[in-house]
Amino acid sequence: MYKIVLIFVFITSLNASLIDGVAVVVKGSAITLLDIKKEMKISKVDAKKASDILIRKKLEELETKERKITTTDSEVYEELKSTAARNNMSLSAFYDAVRNSSGLSSQELKTKVKERLLAQKLYSSIAYSSVSAPSDSEIEEYYELHKNNFAHPSAFEVVLYGAKDKSRLQEKIDNPMFFSPDIQTNEQMLPYDRITPELANLLQRTPQNSFTPIIPNAKGGFMCFYIKNIISAKEVPLESIKDQVTNLIMASKREQILGDYFARLRHNADIKVLRIPK
């Protein structure tokens, strides 16, 4: 009898701790306080916005299961291989570059790619007709309204550091006065229009007088850049980014369709908000 009571107390306390950790229940599926806090950190939003994001994700996940939408490991692999090829990298070098720039492990990256592929298939399943391509006037209007978003530096003055040993570069980043013959140094002027979009994005995200994250180089070693100066911004003519603007408009239209769909789904779904962390 004593053992039965102990087991009952243990199970009761365990269930209580599980309930205590649940913040929202979406159609019987739980979102925990920890989930919300993680999303707040990742997306840099408050608890209410993080909860809304996770409810939308949960609805997408459940809708994907109900519609029996799947993606295979080979599809994920092909997508990753294609992305690595566009960046002139092997797959292993691409994994390293992503890990160093964003902190994502290869498994986390695969999960992100799988989520994106599932979202694309879900959209195709929800949208009964394809989104119409924007007209020239729509493209021009979008460009004029968002012109500042398409401006970019004309060039970067950098110091390129390279080494076979990643830890040597980390020592240099931690202590800029550190010197080692194992580290090769090369000052360069990198015109924005002559570097890959991925490198341009990395340099743009790095403040002046700072180091970029360490990334793999083409020789099997590692490299990082020190940003000495960012040459003034340059306005990009519409003709050179028309495809990019078109894709942005199409993506906006698709998201509008999905947003409306999941807003209706949320309105009718069984969602219980137990509490939102402060």
LUMRO-627933 format. One record per residue (C-alpha): residue number from 1; x, y, z. Coordinates in pm, 1 decimal, always signed. Layout:
% residues N
<pt><num>NUM</num><c1>X</c1><c2>Y</c2><c3>Z</c3></pt>
...
END
This chain:
% residues 278
<pt><num>1</num><c1>+0.0</c1><c2>+0.0</c2><c3>+0.0</c3></pt>
<pt><num>2</num><c1>+286.8</c1><c2>+235.0</c2><c3>+91.2</c3></pt>
<pt><num>3</num><c1>+452.1</c1><c2>+172.2</c2><c3>-248.8</c3></pt>
<pt><num>4</num><c1>+126.9</c1><c2>+246.1</c2><c3>-431.6</c3></pt>
<pt><num>5</num><c1>+92.0</c1><c2>+577.7</c2><c3>-250.7</c3></pt>
<pt><num>6</num><c1>+451.4</c1><c2>+669.6</c2><c3>-340.5</c3></pt>
<pt><num>7</num><c1>+390.9</c1><c2>+586.9</c2><c3>-707.4</c3></pt>
<pt><num>8</num><c1>+69.0</c1><c2>+791.7</c2><c3>-706.1</c3></pt>
<pt><num>9</num><c1>+245.9</c1><c2>+1091.9</c2><c3>-549.5</c3></pt>
<pt><num>10</num><c1>+529.7</c1><c2>+1065.2</c2><c3>-802.5</c3></pt>
<pt><num>11</num><c1>+292.9</c1><c2>+1050.7</c2><c3>-1101.7</c3></pt>
<pt><num>12</num><c1>+80.3</c1><c2>+1336.4</c2><c3>-965.9</c3></pt>
<pt><num>13</num><c1>+384.7</c1><c2>+1560.3</c2><c3>-913.0</c3></pt>
<pt><num>14</num><c1>+516.6</c1><c2>+1468.0</c2><c3>-1257.0</c3></pt>
<pt><num>15</num><c1>+187.6</c1><c2>+1559.2</c2><c3>-1423.9</c3></pt>
<pt><num>16</num><c1>+176.6</c1><c2>+1884.8</c2><c3>-1227.1</c3></pt>
<pt><num>17</num><c1>+524.8</c1><c2>+1980.1</c2><c3>-1344.1</c3></pt>
<pt><num>18</num><c1>+428.4</c1><c2>+1904.7</c2><c3>-1704.5</c3></pt>
<pt><num>19</num><c1>+114.3</c1><c2>+2116.3</c2><c3>-1677.3</c3></pt>
<pt><num>20</num><c1>+312.1</c1><c2>+2392.9</c2><c3>-1506.9</c3></pt>
<pt><num>21</num><c1>+541.3</c1><c2>+2405.8</c2><c3>-1811.4</c3></pt>
<pt><num>22</num><c1>+259.5</c1><c2>+2434.5</c2><c3>-2068.5</c3></pt>
<pt><num>23</num><c1>+170.8</c1><c2>+2784.5</c2><c3>-2187.6</c3></pt>
<pt><num>24</num><c1>-62.4</c1><c2>+2722.3</c2><c3>-2483.8</c3></pt>
<pt><num>25</num><c1>-251.2</c1><c2>+2418.1</c2><c3>-2610.4</c3></pt>
<pt><num>26</num><c1>-329.3</c1><c2>+2413.7</c2><c3>-2983.4</c3></pt>
<pt><num>27</num><c1>-577.3</c1><c2>+2142.1</c2><c3>-3085.9</c3></pt>
<pt><num>28</num><c1>-441.3</c1><c2>+1922.7</c2><c3>-2806.8</c3></pt>
<pt><num>29</num><c1>-73.7</c1><c2>+1993.0</c2><c3>-2886.8</c3></pt>
<pt><num>30</num><c1>+126.5</c1><c2>+2184.1</c2><c3>-2625.8</c3></pt>
<pt><num>31</num><c1>+352.2</c1><c2>+2488.6</c2><c3>-2654.8</c3></pt>
<pt><num>32</num><c1>+567.8</c1><c2>+2522.9</c2><c3>-2343.9</c3></pt>
<pt><num>33</num><c1>+698.5</c1><c2>+2825.9</c2><c3>-2158.7</c3></pt>
<pt><num>34</num><c1>+1047.1</c1><c2>+2715.3</c2><c3>-2264.5</c3></pt>
<pt><num>35</num><c1>+937.8</c1><c2>+2711.2</c2><c3>-2631.7</c3></pt>
<pt><num>36</num><c1>+815.3</c1><c2>+3070.6</c2><c3>-2599.7</c3></pt>
<pt><num>37</num><c1>+1131.7</c1><c2>+3190.1</c2><c3>-2426.3</c3></pt>
<pt><num>38</num><c1>+1346.0</c1><c2>+3029.2</c2><c3>-2697.9</c3></pt>
<pt><num>39</num><c1>+1139.6</c1><c2>+3195.9</c2><c3>-2970.9</c3></pt>
<pt><num>40</num><c1>+1168.6</c1><c2>+3532.5</c2><c3>-2792.2</c3></pt>
<pt><num>41</num><c1>+1547.5</c1><c2>+3496.0</c2><c3>-2799.3</c3></pt>
<pt><num>42</num><c1>+1567.7</c1><c2>+3374.2</c2><c3>-3159.5</c3></pt>
<pt><num>43</num><c1>+1322.7</c1><c2>+3623.9</c2><c3>-3311.2</c3></pt>
<pt><num>44</num><c1>+1400.0</c1><c2>+3908.1</c2><c3>-3066.7</c3></pt>
<pt><num>45</num><c1>+1030.9</c1><c2>+3969.0</c2><c3>-2993.5</c3></pt>
<pt><num>46</num><c1>+816.8</c1><c2>+3995.2</c2><c3>-2681.8</c3></pt>
<pt><num>47</num><c1>+628.9</c1><c2>+3702.2</c2><c3>-2528.7</c3></pt>
<pt><num>48</num><c1>+297.2</c1><c2>+3781.8</c2><c3>-2699.6</c3></pt>
<pt><num>49</num><c1>+453.6</c1><c2>+3796.1</c2><c3>-3046.2</c3></pt>
<pt><num>50</num><c1>+658.0</c1><c2>+3481.6</c2><c3>-2978.2</c3></pt>
<pt><num>51</num><c1>+339.4</c1><c2>+3300.9</c2><c3>-2874.1</c3></pt>
<pt><num>52</num><c1>+163.1</c1><c2>+3411.0</c2><c3>-3193.8</c3></pt>
<pt><num>53</num><c1>+456.7</c1><c2>+3285.5</c2><c3>-3403.2</c3></pt>
<pt><num>54</num><c1>+453.4</c1><c2>+2947.0</c2><c3>-3229.3</c3></pt>
<pt><num>55</num><c1>+74.3</c1><c2>+2911.4</c2><c3>-3258.4</c3></pt>
<pt><num>56</num><c1>+102.8</c1><c2>+2974.9</c2><c3>-3632.9</c3></pt>
<pt><num>57</num><c1>+388.6</c1><c2>+2721.3</c2><c3>-3657.4</c3></pt>
<pt><num>58</num><c1>+188.3</c1><c2>+2466.2</c2><c3>-3460.7</c3></pt>
<pt><num>59</num><c1>-115.3</c1><c2>+2515.2</c2><c3>-3686.0</c3></pt>
<pt><num>60</num><c1>+108.0</c1><c2>+2471.0</c2><c3>-3992.4</c3></pt>
<pt><num>61</num><c1>+258.2</c1><c2>+2156.5</c2><c3>-3842.3</c3></pt>
<pt><num>62</num><c1>-81.8</c1><c2>+2007.1</c2><c3>-3763.3</c3></pt>
<pt><num>63</num><c1>-221.9</c1><c2>+2108.0</c2><c3>-4103.2</c3></pt>
<pt><num>64</num><c1>+77.7</c1><c2>+1946.0</c2><c3>-4272.9</c3></pt>
<pt><num>65</num><c1>+9.7</c1><c2>+1620.9</c2><c3>-4086.8</c3></pt>
<pt><num>66</num><c1>-363.4</c1><c2>+1630.2</c2><c3>-4160.8</c3></pt>
<pt><num>67</num><c1>-293.7</c1><c2>+1677.8</c2><c3>-4532.1</c3></pt>
<pt><num>68</num><c1>-30.7</c1><c2>+1399.2</c2><c3>-4517.5</c3></pt>
<pt><num>69</num><c1>+237.8</c1><c2>+1628.6</c2><c3>-4663.4</c3></pt>
<pt><num>70</num><c1>+588.7</c1><c2>+1488.7</c2><c3>-4625.5</c3></pt>
<pt><num>71</num><c1>+941.7</c1><c2>+1549.0</c2><c3>-4744.1</c3></pt>
<pt><num>72</num><c1>+1222.3</c1><c2>+1296.8</c2><c3>-4770.4</c3></pt>
<pt><num>73</num><c1>+1581.2</c1><c2>+1305.6</c2><c3>-4648.8</c3></pt>
<pt><num>74</num><c1>+1694.4</c1><c2>+1294.2</c2><c3>-5012.0</c3></pt>
<pt><num>75</num><c1>+1494.6</c1><c2>+1611.4</c2><c3>-5091.1</c3></pt>
<pt><num>76</num><c1>+1659.9</c1><c2>+1788.5</c2><c3>-4797.5</c3></pt>
<pt><num>77</num><c1>+2000.9</c1><c2>+1662.2</c2><c3>-4906.6</c3></pt>
<pt><num>78</num><c1>+1949.3</c1><c2>+1780.9</c2><c3>-5266.1</c3></pt>
<pt><num>79</num><c1>+1839.3</c1><c2>+2124.3</c2><c3>-5145.0</c3></pt>
<pt><num>80</num><c1>+2147.6</c1><c2>+2157.0</c2><c3>-4922.6</c3></pt>
<pt><num>81</num><c1>+2378.9</c1><c2>+2031.0</c2><c3>-5196.4</c3></pt>
<pt><num>82</num><c1>+2232.0</c1><c2>+2278.9</c2><c3>-5443.7</c3></pt>
<pt><num>83</num><c1>+2273.8</c1><c2>+2568.5</c2><c3>-5198.7</c3></pt>
<pt><num>84</num><c1>+2633.0</c1><c2>+2468.4</c2><c3>-5125.8</c3></pt>
<pt><num>85</num><c1>+2707.5</c1><c2>+2450.3</c2><c3>-5499.9</c3></pt>
<pt><num>86</num><c1>+2569.4</c1><c2>+2801.7</c2><c3>-5553.9</c3></pt>
<pt><num>87</num><c1>+2820.2</c1><c2>+2918.1</c2><c3>-5292.4</c3></pt>
<pt><num>88</num><c1>+3105.7</c1><c2>+2725.4</c2><c3>-5457.6</c3></pt>
<pt><num>89</num><c1>+3145.7</c1><c2>+2505.3</c2><c3>-5149.5</c3></pt>
<pt><num>90</num><c1>+3146.8</c1><c2>+2137.9</c2><c3>-5070.1</c3></pt>
<pt><num>91</num><c1>+2860.7</c1><c2>+2027.9</c2><c3>-4847.0</c3></pt>
<pt><num>92</num><c1>+3088.9</c1><c2>+1984.9</c2><c3>-4544.3</c3></pt>
<pt><num>93</num><c1>+3237.8</c1><c2>+2332.9</c2><c3>-4596.5</c3></pt>
<pt><num>94</num><c1>+2886.3</c1><c2>+2474.4</c2><c3>-4624.6</c3></pt>
<pt><num>95</num><c1>+2788.9</c1><c2>+2310.8</c2><c3>-4294.0</c3></pt>
<pt><num>96</num><c1>+3096.3</c1><c2>+2467.4</c2><c3>-4132.5</c3></pt>
<pt><num>97</num><c1>+3017.7</c1><c2>+2810.1</c2><c3>-4278.7</c3></pt>
<pt><num>98</num><c1>+2659.7</c1><c2>+2800.3</c2><c3>-4149.4</c3></pt>
<pt><num>99</num><c1>+2775.7</c1><c2>+2680.0</c2><c3>-3806.4</c3></pt>
<pt><num>100</num><c1>+3030.3</c1><c2>+2960.0</c2><c3>-3778.9</c3></pt>
<pt><num>101</num><c1>+2801.7</c1><c2>+3235.0</c2><c3>-3906.5</c3></pt>
<pt><num>102</num><c1>+2473.0</c1><c2>+3141.7</c2><c3>-3735.7</c3></pt>
<pt><num>103</num><c1>+2556.3</c1><c2>+2880.4</c2><c3>-3472.2</c3></pt>
<pt><num>104</num><c1>+2330.9</c1><c2>+2620.0</c2><c3>-3635.4</c3></pt>
<pt><num>105</num><c1>+2455.4</c1><c2>+2260.3</c2><c3>-3627.3</c3></pt>
<pt><num>106</num><c1>+2423.8</c1><c2>+2048.8</c2><c3>-3942.2</c3></pt>
<pt><num>107</num><c1>+2123.5</c1><c2>+1870.3</c2><c3>-3788.6</c3></pt>
<pt><num>108</num><c1>+1954.6</c1><c2>+2200.3</c2><c3>-3700.2</c3></pt>
<pt><num>109</num><c1>+2019.4</c1><c2>+2325.5</c2><c3>-4053.8</c3></pt>
<pt><num>110</num><c1>+1860.9</c1><c2>+2011.4</c2><c3>-4200.3</c3></pt>
<pt><num>111</num><c1>+1557.7</c1><c2>+2068.9</c2><c3>-3977.2</c3></pt>
<pt><num>112</num><c1>+1527.1</c1><c2>+2429.5</c2><c3>-4101.0</c3></pt>
<pt><num>113</num><c1>+1549.5</c1><c2>+2318.3</c2><c3>-4465.2</c3></pt>
<pt><num>114</num><c1>+1291.8</c1><c2>+2045.0</c2><c3>-4406.4</c3></pt>
<pt><num>115</num><c1>+1054.8</c1><c2>+2299.8</c2><c3>-4249.3</c3></pt>
<pt><num>116</num><c1>+1094.8</c1><c2>+2529.3</c2><c3>-4550.8</c3></pt>
<pt><num>117</num><c1>+1029.0</c1><c2>+2248.6</c2><c3>-4800.2</c3></pt>
<pt><num>118</num><c1>+719.7</c1><c2>+2140.0</c2><c3>-4606.5</c3></pt>
<pt><num>119</num><c1>+597.8</c1><c2>+2501.2</c2><c3>-4597.0</c3></pt>
<pt><num>120</num><c1>+637.4</c1><c2>+2526.5</c2><c3>-4975.6</c3></pt>
<pt><num>121</num><c1>+438.1</c1><c2>+2206.0</c2><c3>-5026.8</c3></pt>
<pt><num>122</num><c1>+175.0</c1><c2>+2320.0</c2><c3>-4779.6</c3></pt>
<pt><num>123</num><c1>+134.7</c1><c2>+2648.4</c2><c3>-4965.5</c3></pt>
<pt><num>124</num><c1>+91.7</c1><c2>+2460.8</c2><c3>-5294.9</c3></pt>
<pt><num>125</num><c1>-175.4</c1><c2>+2247.0</c2><c3>-5128.6</c3></pt>
<pt><num>126</num><c1>-362.6</c1><c2>+2545.1</c2><c3>-4979.6</c3></pt>
<pt><num>127</num><c1>-344.7</c1><c2>+2783.4</c2><c3>-5275.7</c3></pt>
<pt><num>128</num><c1>-582.9</c1><c2>+2639.5</c2><c3>-5531.2</c3></pt>
<pt><num>129</num><c1>-459.9</c1><c2>+2872.8</c2><c3>-5804.8</c3></pt>
<pt><num>130</num><c1>-113.0</c1><c2>+3009.8</c2><c3>-5867.6</c3></pt>
<pt><num>131</num><c1>-27.8</c1><c2>+3366.7</c2><c3>-5771.9</c3></pt>
<pt><num>132</num><c1>-29.5</c1><c2>+3597.5</c2><c3>-6071.4</c3></pt>
<pt><num>133</num><c1>+299.1</c1><c2>+3762.8</c2><c3>-6162.9</c3></pt>
<pt><num>134</num><c1>+316.4</c1><c2>+4134.3</c2><c3>-6080.3</c3></pt>
<pt><num>135</num><c1>+279.4</c1><c2>+4388.8</c2><c3>-6360.2</c3></pt>
<pt><num>136</num><c1>+558.2</c1><c2>+4632.1</c2><c3>-6449.2</c3></pt>
<pt><num>137</num><c1>+370.5</c1><c2>+4909.8</c2><c3>-6269.7</c3></pt>
<pt><num>138</num><c1>+345.1</c1><c2>+4695.7</c2><c3>-5952.2</c3></pt>
<pt><num>139</num><c1>+717.4</c1><c2>+4623.6</c2><c3>-5967.5</c3></pt>
<pt><num>140</num><c1>+803.7</c1><c2>+4990.4</c2><c3>-6013.8</c3></pt>
<pt><num>141</num><c1>+572.5</c1><c2>+5097.9</c2><c3>-5730.5</c3></pt>
<pt><num>142</num><c1>+720.1</c1><c2>+4837.0</c2><c3>-5491.9</c3></pt>
<pt><num>143</num><c1>+1072.8</c1><c2>+4944.5</c2><c3>-5583.6</c3></pt>
<pt><num>144</num><c1>+997.8</c1><c2>+5313.2</c2><c3>-5520.4</c3></pt>
<pt><num>145</num><c1>+836.8</c1><c2>+5237.8</c2><c3>-5183.9</c3></pt>
<pt><num>146</num><c1>+1128.2</c1><c2>+5017.5</c2><c3>-5070.8</c3></pt>
<pt><num>147</num><c1>+1415.5</c1><c2>+5183.3</c2><c3>-5255.1</c3></pt>
<pt><num>148</num><c1>+1625.8</c1><c2>+5224.5</c2><c3>-4940.4</c3></pt>
<pt><num>149</num><c1>+1610.8</c1><c2>+4848.3</c2><c3>-4879.0</c3></pt>
<pt><num>150</num><c1>+1791.6</c1><c2>+4786.5</c2><c3>-5207.3</c3></pt>
<pt><num>151</num><c1>+2076.4</c1><c2>+5030.7</c2><c3>-5145.9</c3></pt>
<pt><num>152</num><c1>+2406.6</c1><c2>+4868.7</c2><c3>-5057.6</c3></pt>
<pt><num>153</num><c1>+2769.3</c1><c2>+4969.7</c2><c3>-4991.8</c3></pt>
<pt><num>154</num><c1>+2973.9</c1><c2>+5016.6</c2><c3>-5305.5</c3></pt>
<pt><num>155</num><c1>+3278.4</c1><c2>+4843.7</c2><c3>-5151.6</c3></pt>
<pt><num>156</num><c1>+3441.9</c1><c2>+4716.4</c2><c3>-4833.4</c3></pt>
<pt><num>157</num><c1>+3798.1</c1><c2>+4787.4</c2><c3>-4717.6</c3></pt>
<pt><num>158</num><c1>+3898.5</c1><c2>+4474.4</c2><c3>-4528.6</c3></pt>
<pt><num>159</num><c1>+4189.2</c1><c2>+4284.5</c2><c3>-4383.4</c3></pt>
<pt><num>160</num><c1>+4164.1</c1><c2>+3916.1</c2><c3>-4469.3</c3></pt>
<pt><num>161</num><c1>+4311.1</c1><c2>+3676.0</c2><c3>-4213.3</c3></pt>
<pt><num>162</num><c1>+4368.4</c1><c2>+3310.9</c2><c3>-4302.1</c3></pt>
<pt><num>163</num><c1>+4501.3</c1><c2>+3012.3</c2><c3>-4109.4</c3></pt>
<pt><num>164</num><c1>+4488.2</c1><c2>+2634.5</c2><c3>-4111.3</c3></pt>
<pt><num>165</num><c1>+4408.7</c1><c2>+2629.0</c2><c3>-3740.2</c3></pt>
<pt><num>166</num><c1>+4075.1</c1><c2>+2787.3</c2><c3>-3650.1</c3></pt>
<pt><num>167</num><c1>+4188.9</c1><c2>+2851.4</c2><c3>-3292.0</c3></pt>
<pt><num>168</num><c1>+4465.8</c1><c2>+3082.7</c2><c3>-3417.2</c3></pt>
<pt><num>169</num><c1>+4209.3</c1><c2>+3309.0</c2><c3>-3583.1</c3></pt>
<pt><num>170</num><c1>+3997.6</c1><c2>+3304.7</c2><c3>-3268.6</c3></pt>
<pt><num>171</num><c1>+4301.9</c1><c2>+3424.2</c2><c3>-3071.2</c3></pt>
<pt><num>172</num><c1>+4339.1</c1><c2>+3709.5</c2><c3>-3321.0</c3></pt>
<pt><num>173</num><c1>+3973.3</c1><c2>+3805.4</c2><c3>-3283.6</c3></pt>
<pt><num>174</num><c1>+3993.6</c1><c2>+3792.5</c2><c3>-2903.2</c3></pt>
<pt><num>175</num><c1>+4317.0</c1><c2>+3994.4</c2><c3>-2900.9</c3></pt>
<pt><num>176</num><c1>+4371.8</c1><c2>+4208.2</c2><c3>-3216.5</c3></pt>
<pt><num>177</num><c1>+4735.8</c1><c2>+4272.9</c2><c3>-3109.2</c3></pt>
<pt><num>178</num><c1>+4808.7</c1><c2>+3899.3</c2><c3>-3120.3</c3></pt>
<pt><num>179</num><c1>+5065.6</c1><c2>+3799.0</c2><c3>-3384.2</c3></pt>
<pt><num>180</num><c1>+5139.3</c1><c2>+3454.8</c2><c3>-3518.8</c3></pt>
<pt><num>181</num><c1>+5336.6</c1><c2>+3348.2</c2><c3>-3828.5</c3></pt>
<pt><num>182</num><c1>+5060.5</c1><c2>+3088.5</c2><c3>-3880.6</c3></pt>
<pt><num>183</num><c1>+4818.1</c1><c2>+3365.2</c2><c3>-3976.5</c3></pt>
<pt><num>184</num><c1>+4832.8</c1><c2>+3510.2</c2><c3>-4327.1</c3></pt>
<pt><num>185</num><c1>+4724.0</c1><c2>+3873.4</c2><c3>-4366.8</c3></pt>
<pt><num>186</num><c1>+4604.4</c1><c2>+4045.8</c2><c3>-4682.0</c3></pt>
<pt><num>187</num><c1>+4447.7</c1><c2>+4393.1</c2><c3>-4710.4</c3></pt>
<pt><num>188</num><c1>+4186.5</c1><c2>+4413.1</c2><c3>-4985.3</c3></pt>
<pt><num>189</num><c1>+3924.3</c1><c2>+4638.4</c2><c3>-5138.1</c3></pt>
<pt><num>190</num><c1>+3617.4</c1><c2>+4427.3</c2><c3>-5216.2</c3></pt>
<pt><num>191</num><c1>+3370.3</c1><c2>+4589.0</c2><c3>-5460.0</c3></pt>
<pt><num>192</num><c1>+3017.3</c1><c2>+4485.9</c2><c3>-5369.5</c3></pt>
<pt><num>193</num><c1>+2930.3</c1><c2>+4392.4</c2><c3>-5728.5</c3></pt>
<pt><num>194</num><c1>+3226.0</c1><c2>+4151.7</c2><c3>-5757.7</c3></pt>
<pt><num>195</num><c1>+3171.2</c1><c2>+3932.3</c2><c3>-5451.8</c3></pt>
<pt><num>196</num><c1>+2913.6</c1><c2>+3660.3</c2><c3>-5390.5</c3></pt>
<pt><num>197</num><c1>+2578.5</c1><c2>+3759.4</c2><c3>-5235.2</c3></pt>
<pt><num>198</num><c1>+2660.3</c1><c2>+3541.6</c2><c3>-4933.0</c3></pt>
<pt><num>199</num><c1>+2992.7</c1><c2>+3718.6</c2><c3>-4868.5</c3></pt>
<pt><num>200</num><c1>+2830.2</c1><c2>+4057.8</c2><c3>-4925.9</c3></pt>
<pt><num>201</num><c1>+2563.1</c1><c2>+3969.5</c2><c3>-4670.4</c3></pt>
<pt><num>202</num><c1>+2827.8</c1><c2>+3858.4</c2><c3>-4418.8</c3></pt>
<pt><num>203</num><c1>+3024.9</c1><c2>+4181.4</c2><c3>-4459.0</c3></pt>
<pt><num>204</num><c1>+2712.6</c1><c2>+4398.3</c2><c3>-4442.3</c3></pt>
<pt><num>205</num><c1>+2607.0</c1><c2>+4234.1</c2><c3>-4115.7</c3></pt>
<pt><num>206</num><c1>+2945.5</c1><c2>+4307.0</c2><c3>-3956.1</c3></pt>
<pt><num>207</num><c1>+2994.9</c1><c2>+4652.8</c2><c3>-3797.8</c3></pt>
<pt><num>208</num><c1>+3290.0</c1><c2>+4863.7</c2><c3>-3907.6</c3></pt>
<pt><num>209</num><c1>+3607.8</c1><c2>+4803.3</c2><c3>-3702.5</c3></pt>
<pt><num>210</num><c1>+3491.0</c1><c2>+4450.9</c2><c3>-3619.2</c3></pt>
<pt><num>211</num><c1>+3572.8</c1><c2>+4094.7</c2><c3>-3722.6</c3></pt>
<pt><num>212</num><c1>+3336.0</c1><c2>+3870.0</c2><c3>-3914.7</c3></pt>
<pt><num>213</num><c1>+3270.9</c1><c2>+3516.9</c2><c3>-3783.7</c3></pt>
<pt><num>214</num><c1>+3532.7</c1><c2>+3261.1</c2><c3>-3885.1</c3></pt>
<pt><num>215</num><c1>+3436.2</c1><c2>+3069.5</c2><c3>-4200.1</c3></pt>
<pt><num>216</num><c1>+3602.7</c1><c2>+2793.6</c2><c3>-4406.9</c3></pt>
<pt><num>217</num><c1>+3818.9</c1><c2>+2894.5</c2><c3>-4702.8</c3></pt>
<pt><num>218</num><c1>+3872.0</c1><c2>+2718.4</c2><c3>-5036.1</c3></pt>
<pt><num>219</num><c1>+4205.6</c1><c2>+2566.2</c2><c3>-4922.8</c3></pt>
<pt><num>220</num><c1>+4069.4</c1><c2>+2355.8</c2><c3>-4639.6</c3></pt>
<pt><num>221</num><c1>+4158.1</c1><c2>+2614.1</c2><c3>-4376.2</c3></pt>
<pt><num>222</num><c1>+3973.8</c1><c2>+2906.0</c2><c3>-4221.2</c3></pt>
<pt><num>223</num><c1>+3943.6</c1><c2>+3279.6</c2><c3>-4269.6</c3></pt>
<pt><num>224</num><c1>+3781.6</c1><c2>+3590.7</c2><c3>-4128.5</c3></pt>
<pt><num>225</num><c1>+3761.6</c1><c2>+3955.9</c2><c3>-4230.8</c3></pt>
<pt><num>226</num><c1>+3829.2</c1><c2>+4271.2</c2><c3>-4032.8</c3></pt>
<pt><num>227</num><c1>+3611.2</c1><c2>+4556.2</c2><c3>-4164.5</c3></pt>
<pt><num>228</num><c1>+3829.5</c1><c2>+4868.2</c2><c3>-4186.7</c3></pt>
<pt><num>229</num><c1>+3588.7</c1><c2>+5084.4</c2><c3>-4382.4</c3></pt>
<pt><num>230</num><c1>+3255.2</c1><c2>+5063.6</c2><c3>-4563.5</c3></pt>
<pt><num>231</num><c1>+3242.4</c1><c2>+5276.9</c2><c3>-4875.6</c3></pt>
<pt><num>232</num><c1>+2925.3</c1><c2>+5485.6</c2><c3>-4911.1</c3></pt>
<pt><num>233</num><c1>+2594.1</c1><c2>+5328.9</c2><c3>-5006.8</c3></pt>
<pt><num>234</num><c1>+2503.0</c1><c2>+5291.1</c2><c3>-5370.3</c3></pt>
<pt><num>235</num><c1>+2151.4</c1><c2>+5303.3</c2><c3>-5513.9</c3></pt>
<pt><num>236</num><c1>+2069.3</c1><c2>+4997.3</c2><c3>-5721.2</c3></pt>
<pt><num>237</num><c1>+1882.4</c1><c2>+5057.2</c2><c3>-6051.1</c3></pt>
<pt><num>238</num><c1>+1554.8</c1><c2>+4870.2</c2><c3>-6087.4</c3></pt>
<pt><num>239</num><c1>+1667.5</c1><c2>+4699.8</c2><c3>-6410.5</c3></pt>
<pt><num>240</num><c1>+1943.3</c1><c2>+4508.8</c2><c3>-6227.4</c3></pt>
<pt><num>241</num><c1>+1717.4</c1><c2>+4373.9</c2><c3>-5950.1</c3></pt>
<pt><num>242</num><c1>+1385.8</c1><c2>+4335.1</c2><c3>-6130.6</c3></pt>
<pt><num>243</num><c1>+1382.0</c1><c2>+3957.6</c2><c3>-6070.9</c3></pt>
<pt><num>244</num><c1>+1456.1</c1><c2>+4009.9</c2><c3>-5701.1</c3></pt>
<pt><num>245</num><c1>+1174.1</c1><c2>+4263.8</c2><c3>-5666.6</c3></pt>
<pt><num>246</num><c1>+937.6</c1><c2>+4029.2</c2><c3>-5852.0</c3></pt>
<pt><num>247</num><c1>+1024.4</c1><c2>+3743.6</c2><c3>-5615.5</c3></pt>
<pt><num>248</num><c1>+965.2</c1><c2>+3965.9</c2><c3>-5312.6</c3></pt>
<pt><num>249</num><c1>+622.4</c1><c2>+4067.7</c2><c3>-5441.8</c3></pt>
<pt><num>250</num><c1>+531.7</c1><c2>+3705.6</c2><c3>-5517.7</c3></pt>
<pt><num>251</num><c1>+647.9</c1><c2>+3598.9</c2><c3>-5170.2</c3></pt>
<pt><num>252</num><c1>+437.5</c1><c2>+3876.2</c2><c3>-5016.2</c3></pt>
<pt><num>253</num><c1>+130.1</c1><c2>+3761.1</c2><c3>-5209.0</c3></pt>
<pt><num>254</num><c1>+186.5</c1><c2>+3399.7</c2><c3>-5106.0</c3></pt>
<pt><num>255</num><c1>+226.5</c1><c2>+3499.5</c2><c3>-4740.5</c3></pt>
<pt><num>256</num><c1>-94.1</c1><c2>+3702.8</c2><c3>-4762.7</c3></pt>
<pt><num>257</num><c1>-280.4</c1><c2>+3391.8</c2><c3>-4880.7</c3></pt>
<pt><num>258</num><c1>-125.4</c1><c2>+3178.1</c2><c3>-4606.7</c3></pt>
<pt><num>259</num><c1>-178.0</c1><c2>+3447.8</c2><c3>-4343.6</c3></pt>
<pt><num>260</num><c1>-549.2</c1><c2>+3476.3</c2><c3>-4427.1</c3></pt>
<pt><num>261</num><c1>-587.1</c1><c2>+3098.1</c2><c3>-4430.1</c3></pt>
<pt><num>262</num><c1>-424.3</c1><c2>+3044.1</c2><c3>-4092.0</c3></pt>
<pt><num>263</num><c1>-604.1</c1><c2>+3343.0</c2><c3>-3939.0</c3></pt>
<pt><num>264</num><c1>-933.8</c1><c2>+3171.8</c2><c3>-4024.4</c3></pt>
<pt><num>265</num><c1>-797.1</c1><c2>+2838.9</c2><c3>-3902.4</c3></pt>
<pt><num>266</num><c1>-686.1</c1><c2>+2996.3</c2><c3>-3573.2</c3></pt>
<pt><num>267</num><c1>-1024.5</c1><c2>+3161.4</c2><c3>-3525.3</c3></pt>
<pt><num>268</num><c1>-1200.5</c1><c2>+2824.4</c2><c3>-3552.1</c3></pt>
<pt><num>269</num><c1>-936.5</c1><c2>+2606.4</c2><c3>-3382.5</c3></pt>
<pt><num>270</num><c1>-944.3</c1><c2>+2483.1</c2><c3>-3023.7</c3></pt>
<pt><num>271</num><c1>-666.9</c1><c2>+2696.0</c2><c3>-2870.6</c3></pt>
<pt><num>272</num><c1>-626.7</c1><c2>+2738.7</c2><c3>-2494.7</c3></pt>
<pt><num>273</num><c1>-385.6</c1><c2>+3011.1</c2><c3>-2374.8</c3></pt>
<pt><num>274</num><c1>-296.8</c1><c2>+2912.6</c2><c3>-2017.1</c3></pt>
<pt><num>275</num><c1>-38.0</c1><c2>+3185.4</c2><c3>-1953.8</c3></pt>
<pt><num>276</num><c1>+222.4</c1><c2>+3390.7</c2><c3>-2133.1</c3></pt>
<pt><num>277</num><c1>+562.7</c1><c2>+3452.8</c2><c3>-1967.6</c3></pt>
<pt><num>278</num><c1>+657.2</c1><c2>+3807.0</c2><c3>-1879.0</c3></pt>
END
